[in-house]
Amino acid sequence: MDSAITPVNIVARRPVWEALSTLFLDTDISLSREYRARILAASPYSLSELDAILADEVFPVCRWNLLAVAGEWAGFGEQWLEQRITKYLSRKLRVHFGFGRRFVHRSDEWSATKQAVEALRAIPGQPNQTLQPPSGSFR
């Protein structure tokens, strides 16, 4: 994944970052699967690129919520995500232990979300519409 974040790809990344961050909430994340799948299906990224964005950009800044006793359940703010992710990506030295990749490959919810993305992308004439998150699940 290209780690050079430009203003152009930040615009495309924002909704993707927000949708993928729902995988790290301390709530029933399956409830936001449809929202997440529609956002990701409308994005310009392939499934392998989405895997990389999840593992290399979102996981490093949101993973702590999986370990918190009382983690974030309402959602990570768009500005917070963008600031943390761009700061993380701008570091010259980033330590990767492979945790993000293991998370991506072992997450049942991520697998279900990818299947939903594939199904949406297979529908002819599917409009690329950005949905609002389900009320009460985050934000």
Secondary structure as the mmCIF struct_conf table of DSSP 4:
data_model
#
loop_
_struct_conf.conf_type_id
_struct_conf.id
_struct_conf.beg_label_comp_id
_struct_conf.beg_label_asym_id
_struct_conf.beg_label_seq_id
_struct_conf.end_label_comp_id
_struct_conf.end_label_asym_id
_struct_conf.end_label_seq_id
HELX_RH_AL_P HELX_RH_AL_P1 PRO A 7 SER A 21
HELX_RH_3T_P HELX_RH_3T_P1 THR A 22 PHE A 24
BEND BEND1 LEU A 25 THR A 27
HELX_RH_3T_P HELX_RH_3T_P2 ILE A 29 SER A 32
HELX_RH_AL_P HELX_RH_AL_P2 ARG A 33 ALA A 42
BEND BEND2 SER A 43 PRO A 44
HELX_RH_AL_P HELX_RH_AL_P3 LEU A 47 ILE A 53
HELX_RH_PI_P HELX_RH_PI_P1 LEU A 54 VAL A 58
HELX_RH_AL_P HELX_RH_AL_P4 PHE A 59 CYS A 62
TURN_TY1_P TURN_TY1_P1 ARG A 63 ARG A 63
HELX_RH_AL_P HELX_RH_AL_P5 TRP A 64 LEU A 67
TURN_TY1_P TURN_TY1_P2 VAL A 69 ALA A 70
BEND BEND3 ALA A 74 ALA A 74
HELX_RH_AL_P HELX_RH_AL_P6 GLU A 78 SER A 90
BEND BEND4 LYS A 92 LYS A 92
BEND BEND5 GLY A 98 GLY A 98
HELX_RH_AL_P HELX_RH_AL_P7 PHE A 99 ARG A 106
HELX_RH_AL_P HELX_RH_AL_P8 ASP A 108 ALA A 122
BEND BEND6 ILE A 123 ILE A 123
TURN_TY1_P TURN_TY1_P3 PRO A 124 GLY A 125
HELX_LH_PP_P HELX_LH_PP_P1 THR A 130 PRO A 134
TURN_TY1_P TURN_TY1_P4 SER A 135 SER A 137
#
